[in-house]
Amino acid sequence: MTGAVFVRNYAAPEWDRREILRYSSCGEASAEVEALLEECIAESTKALSYKVCFAHFPVNIYGEEIDLGFARVKSAALCKNLASCRYAAVFAATVGLGIDRLAMRYARTSPAKALMFDAIGSERVEALCDAFNAEIKAEAAKEGGFTRPRFSPGYGDLPLALQKEIFRVLSPEKYIGASLRESLIISPAKSVTAIIGIGKNN
Amino acid sequence: MDIREFLKNNVVVLDGGMGTLLQKAGLRPGEEPELWNITHADTVEKIQRSYFEAGANVVNANTFGANTVHFEREKLEEIVKAALETAKKARESACAPQPKFIALDIGPTGKMLKPYGDLEFEDAVAVFAETVRLGAKYGADLVMIETMNDSYETKAALLAAKENCTLPVFVSNAYGEDGKLMTGATPAAMVAMLEGLGADAIGANCSLGPKKLMGVVEELLENASVPVLLKPNAGLPQSDGEKTYYDVGAEEFARDVALAVKKGVRIAGGCCGTTPEYISALSQELRGVSPVPLTEKNITCVSSYTHAVRFGESPVLIGERINPTGKKRFKEALREGDMGYILNEGIAQEEKGAAVLDVNVGLPEIDEKAMLTATVCELQAVTALPLQIDTADTAAMEAALRLYNGKAMVNSVNGKEESMRAVFPLVKKYGGLVVALTLDERGIPKTAEERVEIAKKILATAAEYGIAKKDIIFDTLAMTVSADKNAALATLGALRTIRYELGCHTSLGVSNVSFGLPVRDAVNSTFFALALENGLSAAIMNPHSVEMMKTYYTFRALHGMDENCADYIEFAANMPVQTAGAAAPAPKTEGRSGKTELQNAIIKGLREKAALLTKELLKESAPLDIVQGEIIPSLDIIGKGFEEKTVYLPALLISAEAAKCAFEEIKAFVTAKGGESVKKCDFVLATVRGDVHDIGKNIVKLLLENYGFNVLDLGKDVPAENVAEAAVKTHAPFVGLSALMTTTVPAMEETIKLLRARAPWCKIIVGGAVLTAEYAERIGADKYAADAMETVRYADDVFAQING
């Protein structure tokens, strides 16, 4: 079953307002900022979608190099993370173009709202990753396995260039509407790729 | 035989999946299937032959991802050549008797187009053009553009096909479970755009199984006058833990697709997960099924990248405010290149209920083509409303129509030979709904009859260009009733005849009628009601006019267009109160805080209140006194709080926005009086090349503007060359550069070097998450600013020294 790409759609994960405020560099929110936050949450609800595409790949470690079947990459940090893992779930997640559109709509006309939408997008995509990650963890546990904390290209010494290989093998353009720029950042902006190591308990 | 001939009397059967079968034959995940045309031609040929044997009329050459994004030019030619040779061999060796065609298959580039991604529209056109030319050269019978999930990329592909070959072009999109494309377009919106651009068939493929695509298919059939295509997946992929499979079997698939054919689909096959077995079952199922005849749908509509707006059901409001005519403030914005002001005009009209936005940015002293295309692209990044391209400059019109994402409204053509010769070819090529003015070489006729004659002439000429009646909307020209008592009657008479006898839709620029009269709103809204009763389909009007909106909502309620009067009731509940005389009293100092009302409004970030109070203050105070005595002190209070970390960023921003609203009132007041607004000096601002984060930069811009700097915002992802050019052109004393990623700091260093060489006078301020003071010094900046306030303080100090 390795290599086959699957798509999952999610309902909106629970909102974490404190986290949104943190992303918008706001320690304590005044009444006016609270009102702005609620207004932006209401406006973004319809614009958000929660999609993940993923596939499972075998993990083979050779020194500081990891062979994931579709790519071979050198990273001490990922080696450490994936040590004892037999498989990895490689995924791409996005909350869609709608939130980018909102941020763009307000970039020139209300930087305060643009800032809020940016923060909302960051919180939403992390919440989506958490939801997907929890499922992968539960699925591994059902078969007597465990998962490792998810790891993204660009973390530690894992090259950002791995994005290219991930995009080649998952085709997120097709499945979730996310595409890679020349600069290796993803459009829509609130998208994430990551690797979740999966191992078996002995 | 041309497939269009075959299609006239037959249902066309397409092939099924290729990728899944190649994977079974050993294609590895991530490996490019197009290379197999060269390395495994036999395998590809065998699959294609089996599709012909299964009864397919059309087999796609294995060229889905064959484009210059994925391959070098020479390699690409080798691939396309091999792909078509292989498909032809499969056709020759197949013994099935049906007519057989080979399609050049064109899939998405995998890149997202600007403004959301980094691919330029014209670059996308060039990528597809290359593949199309090769496909035509090596003998494809038709072009199959498929699996596109973005309307803009679909347009680029179709335009490239039409410009680079004469083959028939089928266009198919991948719709999601919500019945829309990934970037938001509905099937109706896609039909509007693709028929306008000349697609020979329009359809849906991939993403879902046939049952789940039925809603999309029905919407396509309801809107399309060209044949509809359907090529679904074999359901959704499932896994049993060992292997993956699709959840719709061949028999069920064939039955479902045949059902769609019976509803009117004319071209049918399969996508991911389908095999020759599926196509064979489908061919069996379709045996003896006669094609549903095509019907002309006669839908008059325009579209954006999300939706279509139809004419003839409910009156369509076209917002007229993006137009410099008679508006000093708008002219100033155009001259300064103040895109933010223009975009705000668009958003404000959308919020008031406009369904289409007219876009006119013509001024004698500006480059209209550049300004119009920039405005159209920027507007399409902030609003999903369809646009009406309003210009007399046909070069500007063509450039805007080409870049427009959807089917635009075109304003305008008239009965003059010269006008029709210039405009009709553009409408034919790019699609569009064109506003036709009933005037010609002799001018505007006095009578209704003569205007109708001109309309007939315009229709006949349009037909010669291949433009259908449904794509012309007549404006019978509202003339000033104070100059001619029968003016309105002539307009209404022509309107009625054109609507009910010629069967065309109509539009009017309503407000001309009241020119020179007092209380113009009253005349306009009554005339609007009369025009609606005489068959008016759309009006170019000011959505901020309460009287006009009253007429609009009332008319809809009285004409059975408003279920339970729900829209009217909602409008009435939110109807703005007439403000004359009931304004707020002069600002007073509030008790303990010692702050004025305006200062409090700014500090709390109350935008409307800040604007209203400023308006009131302007009645008795000098603009500069308000700035110095009210606005700047409030900004200083909140700015100081931010520096002392008692006020956080969002609070600083909402105050700054309220201050901007106050400034906007002052600016409007000063320009109306014919004065120049007071500016400190120019400040060039940009996010450097490669970086697309612009939130920080926009925050700096807002605050600089509040403190009186004239900010030239070059946007994000800006090449060093453009920054230097702007600094030299304006001789700006300041340049601000932002970078948020470690990977783009080198681009910042390069920009600074170029600025030092070309604009040695300017002070360079840098900022962004990855920068530090030390790093800023190392790359040669004058100043590192940790936040927007620090930028403002620094620029203010230096400015004071220079002018000190």
Interface residues (C-beta under 8 A of the other chain):
Chain A: M1 G3 A4 V5 F6 V7 N9 L21 S24 S25 C26 G27 E28 A29 S30 E32 V33 L36 L37 A55 G69 F70 L97 G98 D100 R101 A103 M104 R105 A107 R108 T109 S110 P111 A112 A114 L115 M116 D118 L160 E165 F167 R168 V169 S171 E173 K174 G177 S179 L180 R181 E182 S183 L184 I185 S187 P188 A189
Chain B: R28 P29 G30 P108 G110 K111 M112 P115 Y116 G117 D118 T147 N149 A174 E177 M182 T183 G184 C206 L236 P237 S239 G241 E242 K243 T244 M339 G340 L343 N344 I347 A381 V382 T383 K604 G605 L606 Y648 L649 P650 A651 L653 I654 A656 E657 G690 D691 V692 D694 I695 N698 I699 K701 L702 M741 T743 T744
